[in-house]
Amino acid sequence: MALFVVGCARAPVAIPTEPMEAYAFRQTQGGVRVAVDQFYTVERTRGAFHGGEEFAEKGLLPVRAIIEN
């Protein structure tokens, strides 16, 4: 059983980040910068999440929060 679990495990996908200024939804307050990156397209969700192609049909919109201090 343990061999089966290890065989099915996937490494997390590294999603590259852009400079903070590249994100449309961003804000700076008290020296903390926050940006939100929405995954609108099937291509982006599929590339970032296992099973991401099913998110839209399930009513899910994944977002990533980028925080810099």
mmCIF file as Biopython writes it, N, C-alpha, C and O atoms, coordinates in Angstrom:
data_model
#
loop_
_atom_site.group_PDB
_atom_site.id
_atom_site.type_symbol
_atom_site.label_atom_id
_atom_site.label_alt_id
_atom_site.label_comp_id
_atom_site.label_asym_id
_atom_site.label_entity_id
_atom_site.label_seq_id
_atom_site.pdbx_PDB_ins_code
_atom_site.Cartn_x
_atom_site.Cartn_y
_atom_site.Cartn_z
_atom_site.occupancy
_atom_site.B_iso_or_equiv
_atom_site.auth_seq_id
_atom_site.auth_asym_id
_atom_site.pdbx_PDB_model_num
ATOM 1   N N  . MET A ? 1  ? 0.822   -1.188 0.000   1.0 0.0 1  A 1 
ATOM 2   C CA . MET A ? 1  ? 0.000   0.000  0.000   1.0 0.0 1  A 1 
ATOM 3   C C  . MET A ? 1  ? 0.867   1.254  0.000   1.0 0.0 1  A 1 
ATOM 4   O O  . MET A ? 1  ? 0.561   2.209  -0.715  1.0 0.0 1  A 1 
ATOM 5   N N  . ALA A ? 2  ? 1.941   1.273  0.784   1.0 0.0 2  A 1 
ATOM 6   C CA . ALA A ? 2  ? 2.811   2.451  0.853   1.0 0.0 2  A 1 
ATOM 7   C C  . ALA A ? 2  ? 3.443   2.731  -0.504  1.0 0.0 2  A 1 
ATOM 8   O O  . ALA A ? 2  ? 3.610   3.893  -0.876  1.0 0.0 2  A 1 
ATOM 9   N N  . LEU A ? 3  ? 3.792   1.704  -1.236  1.0 0.0 3  A 1 
ATOM 10  C CA . LEU A ? 3  ? 4.378   1.887  -2.557  1.0 0.0 3  A 1 
ATOM 11  C C  . LEU A ? 3  ? 3.386   2.542  -3.505  1.0 0.0 3  A 1 
ATOM 12  O O  . LEU A ? 3  ? 3.768   3.387  -4.314  1.0 0.0 3  A 1 
ATOM 13  N N  . PHE A ? 4  ? 2.128   2.166  -3.415  1.0 0.0 4  A 1 
ATOM 14  C CA . PHE A ? 4  ? 1.087   2.764  -4.248  1.0 0.0 4  A 1 
ATOM 15  C C  . PHE A ? 4  ? 0.946   4.255  -3.959  1.0 0.0 4  A 1 
ATOM 16  O O  . PHE A ? 4  ? 0.845   5.053  -4.892  1.0 0.0 4  A 1 
ATOM 17  N N  . VAL A ? 5  ? 0.938   4.641  -2.702  1.0 0.0 5  A 1 
ATOM 18  C CA . VAL A ? 5  ? 0.792   6.047  -2.320  1.0 0.0 5  A 1 
ATOM 19  C C  . VAL A ? 5  ? 1.970   6.860  -2.830  1.0 0.0 5  A 1 
ATOM 20  O O  . VAL A ? 5  ? 1.776   7.948  -3.372  1.0 0.0 5  A 1 
ATOM 21  N N  . VAL A ? 6  ? 3.172   6.362  -2.670  1.0 0.0 6  A 1 
ATOM 22  C CA . VAL A ? 6  ? 4.357   7.072  -3.145  1.0 0.0 6  A 1 
ATOM 23  C C  . VAL A ? 6  ? 4.335   7.181  -4.659  1.0 0.0 6  A 1 
ATOM 24  O O  . VAL A ? 6  ? 4.720   8.216  -5.204  1.0 0.0 6  A 1 
ATOM 25  N N  . GLY A ? 7  ? 3.899   6.153  -5.344  1.0 0.0 7  A 1 
ATOM 26  C CA . GLY A ? 7  ? 3.844   6.178  -6.799  1.0 0.0 7  A 1 
ATOM 27  C C  . GLY A ? 7  ? 2.856   7.188  -7.342  1.0 0.0 7  A 1 
ATOM 28  O O  . GLY A ? 7  ? 3.045   7.692  -8.449  1.0 0.0 7  A 1 
ATOM 29  N N  . CYS A ? 8  ? 1.815   7.498  -6.601  1.0 0.0 8  A 1 
ATOM 30  C CA . CYS A ? 8  ? 0.798   8.449  -7.044  1.0 0.0 8  A 1 
ATOM 31  C C  . CYS A ? 8  ? 1.080   9.877  -6.601  1.0 0.0 8  A 1 
ATOM 32  O O  . CYS A ? 8  ? 0.408   10.808 -7.045  1.0 0.0 8  A 1 
ATOM 33  N N  . ALA A ? 9  ? 2.049   10.057 -5.748  1.0 0.0 9  A 1 
ATOM 34  C CA . ALA A ? 9  ? 2.338   11.403 -5.238  1.0 0.0 9  A 1 
ATOM 35  C C  . ALA A ? 9  ? 2.936   12.260 -6.348  1.0 0.0 9  A 1 
ATOM 36  O O  . ALA A ? 9  ? 3.682   11.777 -7.200  1.0 0.0 9  A 1 
ATOM 37  N N  . ARG A ? 10 ? 2.586   13.548 -6.314  1.0 0.0 10 A 1 
ATOM 38  C CA . ARG A ? 10 ? 3.137   14.492 -7.278  1.0 0.0 10 A 1 
ATOM 39  C C  . ARG A ? 10 ? 3.870   15.580 -6.519  1.0 0.0 10 A 1 
ATOM 40  O O  . ARG A ? 10 ? 3.477   15.973 -5.421  1.0 0.0 10 A 1 
ATOM 41  N N  . ALA A ? 11 ? 4.935   16.051 -7.123  1.0 0.0 11 A 1 
ATOM 42  C CA . ALA A ? 11 ? 5.637   17.191 -6.540  1.0 0.0 11 A 1 
ATOM 43  C C  . ALA A ? 11 ? 4.812   18.447 -6.786  1.0 0.0 11 A 1 
ATOM 44  O O  . ALA A ? 11 ? 4.166   18.560 -7.828  1.0 0.0 11 A 1 
ATOM 45  N N  . PRO A ? 12 ? 4.820   19.392 -5.853  1.0 0.0 12 A 1 
ATOM 46  C CA . PRO A ? 12 ? 4.076   20.632 -6.077  1.0 0.0 12 A 1 
ATOM 47  C C  . PRO A ? 12 ? 4.629   21.390 -7.280  1.0 0.0 12 A 1 
ATOM 48  O O  . PRO A ? 12 ? 5.829   21.362 -7.555  1.0 0.0 12 A 1 
ATOM 49  N N  . VAL A ? 13 ? 3.745   22.055 -7.976  1.0 0.0 13 A 1 
ATOM 50  C CA . VAL A ? 13 ? 4.139   22.833 -9.144  1.0 0.0 13 A 1 
ATOM 51  C C  . VAL A ? 13 ? 4.619   24.196 -8.673  1.0 0.0 13 A 1 
ATOM 52  O O  . VAL A ? 13 ? 3.935   24.864 -7.896  1.0 0.0 13 A 1 
ATOM 53  N N  . ALA A ? 14 ? 5.780   24.608 -9.133  1.0 0.0 14 A 1 
ATOM 54  C CA . ALA A ? 14 ? 6.289   25.941 -8.797  1.0 0.0 14 A 1 
ATOM 55  C C  . ALA A ? 14 ? 5.695   26.945 -9.780  1.0 0.0 14 A 1 
ATOM 56  O O  . ALA A ? 14 ? 5.944   26.869 -10.983 1.0 0.0 14 A 1 
ATOM 57  N N  . ILE A ? 15 ? 4.914   27.881 -9.262  1.0 0.0 15 A 1 
ATOM 58  C CA . ILE A ? 15 ? 4.296   28.903 -10.093 1.0 0.0 15 A 1 
ATOM 59  C C  . ILE A ? 15 ? 5.177   30.141 -10.008 1.0 0.0 15 A 1 
ATOM 60  O O  . ILE A ? 15 ? 5.305   30.729 -8.934  1.0 0.0 15 A 1 
ATOM 61  N N  . PRO A ? 16 ? 5.781   30.545 -11.105 1.0 0.0 16 A 1 
ATOM 62  C CA . PRO A ? 16 ? 6.678   31.704 -11.038 1.0 0.0 16 A 1 
ATOM 63  C C  . PRO A ? 16 ? 5.919   32.982 -10.699 1.0 0.0 16 A 1 
ATOM 64  O O  . PRO A ? 16 ? 4.784   33.180 -11.132 1.0 0.0 16 A 1 
ATOM 65  N N  . THR A ? 17 ? 6.559   33.835 -9.925  1.0 0.0 17 A 1 
ATOM 66  C CA . THR A ? 17 ? 5.951   35.120 -9.594  1.0 0.0 17 A 1 
ATOM 67  C C  . THR A ? 17 ? 6.557   36.212 -10.459 1.0 0.0 17 A 1 
ATOM 68  O O  . THR A ? 17 ? 7.684   36.095 -10.940 1.0 0.0 17 A 1 
ATOM 69  N N  . GLU A ? 18 ? 5.799   37.258 -10.641 1.0 0.0 18 A 1 
ATOM 70  C CA . GLU A ? 18 ? 6.230   38.432 -11.394 1.0 0.0 18 A 1 
ATOM 71  C C  . GLU A ? 18 ? 6.587   39.528 -10.394 1.0 0.0 18 A 1 
ATOM 72  O O  . GLU A ? 18 ? 6.285   39.405 -9.207  1.0 0.0 18 A 1 
ATOM 73  N N  . PRO A ? 19 ? 7.227   40.598 -10.863 1.0 0.0 19 A 1 
ATOM 74  C CA . PRO A ? 19 ? 7.419   41.746 -9.967  1.0 0.0 19 A 1 
ATOM 75  C C  . PRO A ? 19 ? 6.055   42.258 -9.504  1.0 0.0 19 A 1 
ATOM 76  O O  . PRO A ? 19 ? 5.074   42.161 -10.241 1.0 0.0 19 A 1 
ATOM 77  N N  . MET A ? 20 ? 5.991   42.788 -8.320  1.0 0.0 20 A 1 
ATOM 78  C CA . MET A ? 20 ? 4.726   43.231 -7.728  1.0 0.0 20 A 1 
ATOM 79  C C  . MET A ? 20 ? 3.971   44.187 -8.649  1.0 0.0 20 A 1 
ATOM 80  O O  . MET A ? 20 ? 2.742   44.153 -8.695  1.0 0.0 20 A 1 
ATOM 81  N N  . GLU A ? 21 ? 4.679   45.027 -9.372  1.0 0.0 21 A 1 
ATOM 82  C CA . GLU A ? 21 ? 4.049   46.009 -10.256 1.0 0.0 21 A 1 
ATOM 83  C C  . GLU A ? 21 ? 3.333   45.364 -11.441 1.0 0.0 21 A 1 
ATOM 84  O O  . GLU A ? 21 ? 2.514   46.018 -12.087 1.0 0.0 21 A 1 
ATOM 85  N N  . ALA A ? 22 ? 3.618   44.114 -11.738 1.0 0.0 22 A 1 
ATOM 86  C CA . ALA A ? 22 ? 3.019   43.436 -12.889 1.0 0.0 22 A 1 
ATOM 87  C C  . ALA A ? 22 ? 1.578   42.985 -12.626 1.0 0.0 22 A 1 
ATOM 88  O O  . ALA A ? 22 ? 0.847   42.681 -13.569 1.0 0.0 22 A 1 
ATOM 89  N N  . TYR A ? 23 ? 1.168   42.939 -11.367 1.0 0.0 23 A 1 
ATOM 90  C CA . TYR A ? 23 ? -0.170  42.463 -11.032 1.0 0.0 23 A 1 
ATOM 91  C C  . TYR A ? 23 ? -1.165  43.612 -11.049 1.0 0.0 23 A 1 
ATOM 92  O O  . TYR A ? 23 ? -0.900  44.677 -10.491 1.0 0.0 23 A 1 
ATOM 93  N N  . ALA A ? 24 ? -2.302  43.401 -11.686 1.0 0.0 24 A 1 
ATOM 94  C CA . ALA A ? 24 ? -3.317  44.452 -11.806 1.0 0.0 24 A 1 
ATOM 95  C C  . ALA A ? 24 ? -3.973  44.766 -10.465 1.0 0.0 24 A 1 
ATOM 96  O O  . ALA A ? 24 ? -4.311  45.919 -10.196 1.0 0.0 24 A 1 
ATOM 97  N N  . PHE A ? 25 ? -4.152  43.766 -9.633  1.0 0.0 25 A 1 
ATOM 98  C CA . PHE A ? 25 ? -4.808  43.952 -8.341  1.0 0.0 25 A 1 
ATOM 99  C C  . PHE A ? 25 ? -3.746  43.924 -7.247  1.0 0.0 25 A 1 
ATOM 100 O O  . PHE A ? 25 ? -3.340  42.857 -6.786  1.0 0.0 25 A 1 
ATOM 101 N N  . ARG A ? 26 ? -3.301  45.114 -6.840  1.0 0.0 26 A 1 
ATOM 102 C CA . ARG A ? 26 ? -2.261  45.206 -5.822  1.0 0.0 26 A 1 
ATOM 103 C C  . ARG A ? 26 ? -2.491  46.437 -4.954  1.0 0.0 26 A 1 
ATOM 104 O O  . ARG A ? 26 ? -3.159  47.390 -5.353  1.0 0.0 26 A 1 
ATOM 105 N N  . GLN A ? 27 ? -1.916  46.386 -3.754  1.0 0.0 27 A 1 
ATOM 106 C CA . GLN A ? 27 ? -2.058  47.504 -2.830  1.0 0.0 27 A 1 
ATOM 107 C C  . GLN A ? 27 ? -0.886  47.487 -1.860  1.0 0.0 27 A 1 
ATOM 108 O O  . GLN A ? 27 ? -0.383  46.427 -1.487  1.0 0.0 27 A 1 
ATOM 109 N N  . THR A ? 28 ? -0.461  48.685 -1.460  1.0 0.0 28 A 1 
ATOM 110 C CA . THR A ? 28 ? 0.583   48.835 -0.453  1.0 0.0 28 A 1 
ATOM 111 C C  . THR A ? 28 ? 0.000   49.600 0.719   1.0 0.0 28 A 1 
ATOM 112 O O  . THR A ? 28 ? -0.651  50.630 0.544   1.0 0.0 28 A 1 
ATOM 113 N N  . GLN A ? 29 ? 0.240   49.086 1.912   1.0 0.0 29 A 1 
ATOM 114 C CA . GLN A ? 29 ? -0.259  49.759 3.105   1.0 0.0 29 A 1 
ATOM 115 C C  . GLN A ? 29 ? 0.671   49.437 4.270   1.0 0.0 29 A 1 
ATOM 116 O O  . GLN A ? 29 ? 0.927   48.270 4.570   1.0 0.0 29 A 1 
ATOM 117 N N  . GLY A ? 30 ? 1.167   50.474 4.916   1.0 0.0 30 A 1 
ATOM 118 C CA . GLY A ? 30 ? 2.037   50.285 6.074   1.0 0.0 30 A 1 
ATOM 119 C C  . GLY A ? 30 ? 3.299   49.511 5.765   1.0 0.0 30 A 1 
ATOM 120 O O  . GLY A ? 30 ? 3.787   48.770 6.618   1.0 0.0 30 A 1 
ATOM 121 N N  . GLY A ? 31 ? 3.840   49.661 4.564   1.0 0.0 31 A 1 
ATOM 122 C CA . GLY A ? 31 ? 5.059   48.961 4.185   1.0 0.0 31 A 1 
ATOM 123 C C  . GLY A ? 31 ? 4.850   47.528 3.725   1.0 0.0 31 A 1 
ATOM 124 O O  . GLY A ? 31 ? 5.814   46.850 3.371   1.0 0.0 31 A 1 
ATOM 125 N N  . VAL A ? 32 ? 3.630   47.063 3.724   1.0 0.0 32 A 1 
ATOM 126 C CA . VAL A ? 32 ? 3.320   45.704 3.262   1.0 0.0 32 A 1 
ATOM 127 C C  . VAL A ? 32 ? 2.633   45.805 1.909   1.0 0.0 32 A 1 
ATOM 128 O O  . VAL A ? 32 ? 1.654   46.535 1.748   1.0 0.0 32 A 1 
ATOM 129 N N  . ARG A ? 33 ? 3.156   45.066 0.943   1.0 0.0 33 A 1 
ATOM 130 C CA . ARG A ? 33 ? 2.563   45.063 -0.395  1.0 0.0 33 A 1 
ATOM 131 C C  . ARG A ? 33 ? 1.856   43.733 -0.621  1.0 0.0 33 A 1 
ATOM 132 O O  . ARG A ? 33 ? 2.393   42.665 -0.328  1.0 0.0 33 A 1 
ATOM 133 N N  . VAL A ? 34 ? 0.649   43.822 -1.144  1.0 0.0 34 A 1 
ATOM 134 C CA . VAL A ? 34 ? -0.167  42.630 -1.400  1.0 0.0 34 A 1 
ATOM 135 C C  . VAL A ? 34 ? -0.677  42.689 -2.831  1.0 0.0 34 A 1 
ATOM 136 O O  . VAL A ? 34 ? -1.115  43.742 -3.296  1.0 0.0 34 A 1 
ATOM 137 N N  . ALA A ? 35 ? -0.623  41.577 -3.520  1.0 0.0 35 A 1 
ATOM 138 C CA . ALA A ? 35 ? -1.184  41.460 -4.867  1.0 0.0 35 A 1 
ATOM 139 C C  . ALA A ? 35 ? -1.996  40.174 -4.933  1.0 0.0 35 A 1 
ATOM 140 O O  . ALA A ? 35 ? -1.722  39.210 -4.218  1.0 0.0 35 A 1 
ATOM 141 N N  . VAL A ? 36 ? -2.998  40.179 -5.801  1.0 0.0 36 A 1 
ATOM 142 C CA . VAL A ? 36 ? -3.834  38.997 -6.009  1.0 0.0 36 A 1 
ATOM 143 C C  . VAL A ? 36 ? -3.756  38.624 -7.480  1.0 0.0 36 A 1 
ATOM 144 O O  . VAL A ? 36 ? -3.924  39.472 -8.356  1.0 0.0 36 A 1 
ATOM 145 N N  . ASP A ? 37 ? -3.505  37.367 -7.740  1.0 0.0 37 A 1 
ATOM 146 C CA . ASP A ? 37 ? -3.379  36.849 -9.102  1.0 0.0 37 A 1 
ATOM 147 C C  . ASP A ? 37 ? -4.478  35.812 -9.312  1.0 0.0 37 A 1 
ATOM 148 O O  . ASP A ? 37 ? -4.456  34.746 -8.698  1.0 0.0 37 A 1 
ATOM 149 N N  . GLN A ? 38 ? -5.445  36.129 -10.188 1.0 0.0 38 A 1 
ATOM 150 C CA . GLN A ? 38 ? -6.544  35.206 -10.456 1.0 0.0 38 A 1 
ATOM 151 C C  . GLN A ? 38 ? -6.163  34.265 -11.594 1.0 0.0 38 A 1 
ATOM 152 O O  . GLN A ? 38 ? -5.477  34.658 -12.538 1.0 0.0 38 A 1 
ATOM 153 N N  . PHE A ? 39 ? -6.606  33.045 -11.494 1.0 0.0 39 A 1 
ATOM 154 C CA . PHE A ? 39 ? -6.371  32.048 -12.530 1.0 0.0 39 A 1 
ATOM 155 C C  . PHE A ? 39 ? -7.662  31.897 -13.331 1.0 0.0 39 A 1 
ATOM 156 O O  . PHE A ? 39 ? -8.456  30.989 -13.084 1.0 0.0 39 A 1 
ATOM 157 N N  . TYR A ? 40 ? -7.860  32.805 -14.301 1.0 0.0 40 A 1 
ATOM 158 C CA . TYR A ? 40 ? -9.103  32.849 -15.077 1.0 0.0 40 A 1 
ATOM 159 C C  . TYR A ? 40 ? -9.230  31.730 -16.107 1.0 0.0 40 A 1 
ATOM 160 O O  . TYR A ? 40 ? -10.334 31.251 -16.363 1.0 0.0 40 A 1 
ATOM 161 N N  . THR A ? 41 ? -8.125  31.312 -16.694 1.0 0.0 41 A 1 
ATOM 162 C CA . THR A ? 41 ? -8.207  30.394 -17.832 1.0 0.0 41 A 1 
ATOM 163 C C  . THR A ? 41 ? -7.936  28.947 -17.425 1.0 0.0 41 A 1 
ATOM 164 O O  . THR A ? 41 ? -7.258  28.675 -16.434 1.0 0.0 41 A 1 
ATOM 165 N N  . VAL A ? 42 ? -8.474  28.047 -18.206 1.0 0.0 42 A 1 
ATOM 166 C CA . VAL A ? 42 ? -8.246  26.617 -17.981 1.0 0.0 42 A 1 
ATOM 167 C C  . VAL A ? 42 ? -6.764  26.298 -18.123 1.0 0.0 42 A 1 
ATOM 168 O O  . VAL A ? 42 ? -6.238  25.462 -17.388 1.0 0.0 42 A 1 
ATOM 169 N N  . GLU A ? 43 ? -6.092  26.949 -19.052 1.0 0.0 43 A 1 
ATOM 170 C CA . GLU A ? 43 ? -4.667  26.688 -19.261 1.0 0.0 43 A 1 
ATOM 171 C C  . GLU A ? 43 ? -3.857  27.017 -18.009 1.0 0.0 43 A 1 
ATOM 172 O O  . GLU A ? 43 ? -2.962  26.264 -17.624 1.0 0.0 43 A 1 
ATOM 173 N N  . ARG A ? 44 ? -4.177  28.147 -17.380 1.0 0.0 44 A 1 
ATOM 174 C CA . ARG A ? 44 ? -3.439  28.532 -16.163 1.0 0.0 44 A 1 
ATOM 175 C C  . ARG A ? 44 ? -3.751  27.593 -15.007 1.0 0.0 44 A 1 
ATOM 176 O O  . ARG A ? 44 ? -2.844  27.192 -14.278 1.0 0.0 44 A 1 
ATOM 177 N N  . THR A ? 45 ? -5.014  27.236 -14.828 1.0 0.0 45 A 1 
ATOM 178 C CA . THR A ? 45 ? -5.350  26.351 -13.709 1.0 0.0 45 A 1 
ATOM 179 C C  . THR A ? 45 ? -4.796  24.955 -13.933 1.0 0.0 45 A 1 
ATOM 180 O O  . THR A ? 45 ? -4.347  24.304 -12.990 1.0 0.0 45 A 1 
ATOM 181 N N  . ARG A ? 46 ? -4.824  24.495 -15.163 1.0 0.0 46 A 1 
ATOM 182 C CA . ARG A ? 46 ? -4.285  23.166 -15.472 1.0 0.0 46 A 1 
ATOM 183 C C  . ARG A ? 46 ? -2.781  23.134 -15.210 1.0 0.0 46 A 1 
ATOM 184 O O  . ARG A ? 46 ? -2.259  22.136 -14.714 1.0 0.0 46 A 1 
ATOM 185 N N  . GLY A ? 47 ? -2.085  24.220 -15.539 1.0 0.0 47 A 1 
ATOM 186 C CA . GLY A ? 47 ? -0.643  24.271 -15.324 1.0 0.0 47 A 1 
ATOM 187 C C  . GLY A ? 47 ? -0.243  24.419 -13.868 1.0 0.0 47 A 1 
ATOM 188 O O  . GLY A ? 47 ? 0.880   24.079 -13.496 1.0 0.0 47 A 1 
ATOM 189 N N  . ALA A ? 48 ? -1.146  24.921 -13.043 1.0 0.0 48 A 1 
ATOM 190 C CA . ALA A ? 48 ? -0.805  25.192 -11.652 1.0 0.0 48 A 1 
ATOM 191 C C  . ALA A ? 48 ? -1.346  24.158 -10.670 1.0 0.0 48 A 1 
ATOM 192 O O  . ALA A ? 48 ? -0.768  23.956 -9.602  1.0 0.0 48 A 1 
ATOM 193 N N  . PHE A ? 49 ? -2.448  23.504 -11.020 1.0 0.0 49 A 1 
ATOM 194 C CA . PHE A ? 49 ? -3.112  22.597 -10.088 1.0 0.0 49 A 1 
ATOM 195 C C  . PHE A ? 49 ? -3.454  21.283 -10.777 1.0 0.0 49 A 1 
ATOM 196 O O  . PHE A ? 49 ? -3.912  21.268 -11.919 1.0 0.0 49 A 1 
ATOM 197 N N  . HIS A ? 50 ? -3.229  20.184 -10.070 1.0 0.0 50 A 1 
ATOM 198 C CA . HIS A ? 50 ? -3.661  18.883 -10.572 1.0 0.0 50 A 1 
ATOM 199 C C  . HIS A ? 50 ? -5.187  18.886 -10.595 1.0 0.0 50 A 1 
ATOM 200 O O  . HIS A ? 50 ? -5.813  19.137 -9.565  1.0 0.0 50 A 1 
ATOM 201 N N  . GLY A ? 51 ? -5.790  18.614 -11.735 1.0 0.0 51 A 1 
ATOM 202 C CA . GLY A ? 51 ? -7.242  18.640 -11.868 1.0 0.0 51 A 1 
ATOM 203 C C  . GLY A ? 51 ? -7.802  20.030 -12.088 1.0 0.0 51 A 1 
ATOM 204 O O  . GLY A ? 51 ? -9.012  20.231 -11.994 1.0 0.0 51 A 1 
ATOM 205 N N  . GLY A ? 52 ? -6.936  20.998 -12.380 1.0 0.0 52 A 1 
ATOM 206 C CA . GLY A ? 52 ? -7.359  22.380 -12.547 1.0 0.0 52 A 1 
ATOM 207 C C  . GLY A ? 52 ? -8.330  22.614 -13.682 1.0 0.0 52 A 1 
ATOM 208 O O  . GLY A ? 52 ? -9.060  23.605 -13.671 1.0 0.0 52 A 1 
ATOM 209 N N  . GLU A ? 53 ? -8.357  21.725 -14.664 1.0 0.0 53 A 1 
ATOM 210 C CA . GLU A ? 53 ? -9.282  21.898 -15.784 1.0 0.0 53 A 1 
ATOM 211 C C  . GLU A ? 53 ? -10.743 21.760 -15.350 1.0 0.0 53 A 1 
ATOM 212 O O  . GLU A ? 53 ? -11.645 22.165 -16.083 1.0 0.0 53 A 1 
ATOM 213 N N  . GLU A ? 54 ? -10.981 21.198 -14.177 1.0 0.0 54 A 1 
ATOM 214 C CA . GLU A ? 54 ? -12.349 21.014 -13.680 1.0 0.0 54 A 1 
ATOM 215 C C  . GLU A ? 54 ? -12.819 22.161 -12.785 1.0 0.0 54 A 1 
ATOM 216 O O  . GLU A ? 54 ? -13.984 22.180 -12.387 1.0 0.0 54 A 1 
ATOM 217 N N  . PHE A ? 55 ? -11.959 23.101 -12.463 1.0 0.0 55 A 1 
ATOM 218 C CA . PHE A ? 55 ? -12.314 24.156 -11.507 1.0 0.0 55 A 1 
ATOM 219 C C  . PHE A ? 55 ? -13.496 24.987 -11.982 1.0 0.0 55 A 1 
ATOM 220 O O  . PHE A ? 55 ? -14.428 25.219 -11.212 1.0 0.0 55 A 1 
ATOM 221 N N  . ALA A ? 56 ? -13.483 25.443 -13.231 1.0 0.0 56 A 1 
ATOM 222 C CA . ALA A ? 56 ? -14.545 26.326 -13.737 1.0 0.0 56 A 1 
ATOM 223 C C  . ALA A ? 56 ? -15.907 25.639 -13.692 1.0 0.0 56 A 1 
ATOM 224 O O  . ALA A ? 56 ? -16.894 26.250 -13.283 1.0 0.0 56 A 1 
ATOM 225 N N  . GLU A ? 57 ? -15.968 24.386 -14.104 1.0 0.0 57 A 1 
ATOM 226 C CA . GLU A ? 57 ? -17.258 23.690 -14.105 1.0 0.0 57 A 1 
ATOM 227 C C  . GLU A ? 57 ? -17.767 23.420 -12.691 1.0 0.0 57 A 1 
ATOM 228 O O  . GLU A ? 57 ? -18.954 23.155 -12.500 1.0 0.0 57 A 1 
ATOM 229 N N  . LYS A ? 58 ? -16.879 23.484 -11.703 1.0 0.0 58 A 1 
ATOM 230 C CA . LYS A ? 58 ? -17.293 23.320 -10.304 1.0 0.0 58 A 1 
ATOM 231 C C  . LYS A ? 58 ? -17.530 24.665 -9.619  1.0 0.0 58 A 1 
ATOM 232 O O  . LYS A ? 58 ? -17.835 24.717 -8.427  1.0 0.0 58 A 1 
ATOM 233 N N  . GLY A ? 59 ? -17.387 25.761 -10.387 1.0 0.0 59 A 1 
ATOM 234 C CA . GLY A ? 59 ? -17.627 27.090 -9.833  1.0 0.0 59 A 1 
ATOM 235 C C  . GLY A ? 59 ? -16.488 27.632 -8.991  1.0 0.0 59 A 1 
ATOM 236 O O  . GLY A ? 59 ? -16.704 28.504 -8.149  1.0 0.0 59 A 1 
ATOM 237 N N  . LEU A ? 60 ? -15.282 27.134 -9.202  1.0 0.0 60 A 1 
ATOM 238 C CA . LEU A ? 60 ? -14.129 27.568 -8.421  1.0 0.0 60 A 1 
ATOM 239 C C  . LEU A ? 60 ? -13.266 28.540 -9.220  1.0 0.0 60 A 1 
ATOM 240 O O  . LEU A ? 60 ? -13.050 28.340 -10.415 1.0 0.0 60 A 1 
ATOM 241 N N  . LEU A ? 61 ? -12.777 29.581 -8.571  1.0 0.0 61 A 1 
ATOM 242 C CA . LEU A ? 61 ? -11.827 30.517 -9.171  1.0 0.0 61 A 1 
ATOM 243 C C  . LEU A ? 61 ? -10.612 30.579 -8.257  1.0 0.0 61 A 1 
ATOM 244 O O  . LEU A ? 61 ? -10.637 31.280 -7.245  1.0 0.0 61 A 1 
ATOM 245 N N  . PRO A ? 62 ? -9.555  29.859 -8.597  1.0 0.0 62 A 1 
ATOM 246 C CA . PRO A ? 62 ? -8.373  29.901 -7.741  1.0 0.0 62 A 1 
ATOM 247 C C  . PRO A ? 62 ? -7.680  31.256 -7.847  1.0 0.0 62 A 1 
ATOM 248 O O  . PRO A ? 62 ? -7.603  31.849 -8.923  1.0 0.0 62 A 1 
ATOM 249 N N  . VAL A ? 63 ? -7.186  31.726 -6.727  1.0 0.0 63 A 1 
ATOM 250 C CA . VAL A ? 63 ? -6.413  32.965 -6.678  1.0 0.0 63 A 1 
ATOM 251 C C  . VAL A ? 63 ? -5.145  32.709 -5.870  1.0 0.0 63 A 1 
ATOM 252 O O  . VAL A ? 63 ? -5.091  31.829 -5.011  1.0 0.0 63 A 1 
ATOM 253 N N  . ARG A ? 64 ? -4.140  33.502 -6.174  1.0 0.0 64 A 1 
ATOM 254 C CA . ARG A ? 64 ? -2.886  33.430 -5.431  1.0 0.0 64 A 1 
ATOM 255 C C  . ARG A ? 64 ? -2.653  34.793 -4.806  1.0 0.0 64 A 1 
ATOM 256 O O  . ARG A ? 64 ? -2.763  35.813 -5.486  1.0 0.0 64 A 1 
ATOM 257 N N  . ALA A ? 65 ? -2.339  34.822 -3.538  1.0 0.0 65 A 1 
ATOM 258 C CA . ALA A ? 65 ? -2.011  36.074 -2.857  1.0 0.0 65 A 1 
ATOM 259 C C  . ALA A ? 65 ? -0.495  36.156 -2.714  1.0 0.0 65 A 1 
ATOM 260 O O  . ALA A ? 65 ? 0.143   35.233 -2.209  1.0 0.0 65 A 1 
ATOM 261 N N  . ILE A ? 66 ? 0.072   37.272 -3.164  1.0 0.0 66 A 1 
ATOM 262 C CA . ILE A ? 66 ? 1.505   37.512 -3.063  1.0 0.0 66 A 1 
ATOM 263 C C  . ILE A ? 66 ? 1.686   38.629 -2.045  1.0 0.0 66 A 1 
ATOM 264 O O  . ILE A ? 66 ? 1.118   39.710 -2.201  1.0 0.0 66 A 1 
ATOM 265 N N  . ILE A ? 67 ? 2.468   38.377 -1.012  1.0 0.0 67 A 1 
ATOM 266 C CA . ILE A ? 67 ? 2.648   39.351 0.061   1.0 0.0 67 A 1 
ATOM 267 C C  . ILE A ? 67 ? 4.135   39.616 0.240   1.0 0.0 67 A 1 
ATOM 268 O O  . ILE A ? 67 ? 4.927   38.685 0.383   1.0 0.0 67 A 1 
ATOM 269 N N  . GLU A ? 68 ? 4.509   40.890 0.231   1.0 0.0 68 A 1 
ATOM 270 C CA . GLU A ? 68 ? 5.893   41.300 0.479   1.0 0.0 68 A 1 
ATOM 271 C C  . GLU A ? 68 ? 5.913   42.232 1.676   1.0 0.0 68 A 1 
ATOM 272 O O  . GLU A ? 68 ? 5.054   43.103 1.819   1.0 0.0 68 A 1 
ATOM 273 N N  . ASN A ? 69 ? 6.903   42.038 2.532   1.0 0.0 69 A 1 
ATOM 274 C CA . ASN A ? 69 ? 7.035   42.871 3.709   1.0 0.0 69 A 1 
ATOM 275 C C  . ASN A ? 69 ? 8.251   43.748 3.545   1.0 0.0 69 A 1 
ATOM 276 O O  . ASN A ? 69 ? 8.561   44.545 4.430   1.0 0.0 69 A 1 
#
